[in-house]
């Protein structure tokens, strides 16, 4: 018993050991705050105040329950405002938390996008380097032409050598199929 006395009263102490669902109460507070911000609430509150004032000014004298300074109406509206303000603040805090989570997710997505973009830029740069080192079509054609000319010269030289050695008919070089 003595160990319970020095602990603050919490969930595990008290007559009713019921856990409060903060998510449910937060949703409830947001629903009320959302309703308090609608034009229909303003319209109904205006109608209520107008009826209250009209009844207590022009109604039968014996049935007027809140005479002219409308003390009862003022107390009721201040009570409504005293409950509405914390509910609105709670709804704003929950919205701030959602905005904070969304901003963090946006930052993470932006970081991933930046990393992907940097990776792709490096890949494009490496491809450009690799393409710079590969032979282009014009280079390959010029090399093949040079080789073809060398082969033709060798064939001419071979034909001239054979014609000098033999007095027979010179042979024409045969074309090979590609």
Secondary structure, 3 states (H helix, E strand, C coil): CHHHHCCCCCCCCCCCCCCCCHHHHHHHHHHHHHHHCCHHHHHHHHHHHHHHHHHHHHCCHHHCCCCCCCHHHHHHHHHHHHHHHHHHHHHHHHHHHHHHHHHHHHHHHHHHHHHHHHHHHHHHHHHHHHHHHCCCHHHHHHHHHHHHHHHHHHHHHHHHHHHHHCCCCCCCCCCCCC
